[in-house]
């Protein structure tokens, strides 16, 4: 499992999710297990993509959110 670590904010390349030039950003307590193919989120999770500029997208609903990182 990957842990967000100190200060509660982390990013990890999301190539394992099939997303190009994309990072998953999440706050403290969220975990991401790419190897097992399962994604477990204990807190709000967002996707940061470089397509057409930086956008924050809620991975669960696909809704665009205010930029947070």
C-alpha positions in Angstrom: 0.0 0.0 0.0 1.1 3.6 -0.7 0.6 6.1 2.1 0.1 9.8 1.6 2.8 10.3 4.3 3.7 13.4 6.2 1.4 16.5 6.1 -1.4 14.4 4.6 -0.9 15.4 0.9 0.7 13.1 -1.6 0.9 12.4 -5.3 1.8 9.2 -7.2 2.0 8.6 -10.9 -1.2 7.0 -12.1 0.3 5.1 -15.0 -0.8 1.9 -13.3 -4.4 3.1 -13.7 -3.9 3.5 -17.5 -3.8 7.3 -17.2 -1.1 9.2 -19.1 0.6 12.2 -17.5 -1.7 11.9 -14.6 -1.2 12.1 -10.8 -3.6 11.0 -8.1 -3.6 13.5 -5.2 -5.2 12.7 -1.9 -5.2 13.7 1.7 -4.2 12.0 4.8 -5.4 8.4 5.4 -6.0 7.5 1.7 -4.3 4.4 0.4 -3.6 3.2 -3.1 -2.7 -0.4 -4.0 -1.7 -0.5 -7.7 -0.2 -3.9 -7.6 -3.3 -5.6 -6.5 -5.5 -3.7 -8.8 -7.6 -2.4 -5.9 -8.0 1.2 -4.9 -9.1 1.9 -1.4 -9.9 5.5 -0.4 -10.6 6.4 3.2 -10.8 10.1 2.4 -11.6 12.4 -0.5 -9.6 11.6 -3.6 -8.9 13.7 -6.6 -7.2 13.2 -10.0 -4.8 15.8 -11.4 -4.4 15.7 -15.1 -2.2 17.7 -17.4 -4.6 17.4 -20.4 -5.8 20.9 -21.3 -4.1 22.5 -18.3 -4.3 21.4 -14.7 -7.7 20.2 -13.6 -8.8 18.5 -10.4 -11.4 15.8 -11.0 -13.2 13.8 -8.4 -12.4 10.2 -9.4 -15.6 8.9 -8.0 -18.0 11.2 -9.8 -16.0 12.7 -12.6 -16.9 16.2 -11.4 -14.4 19.0 -11.9 -13.4 20.6 -8.6 -11.5 23.7 -7.7 -7.7 23.4 -8.1 -6.2 22.2 -4.8 -2.6 21.4 -5.8 
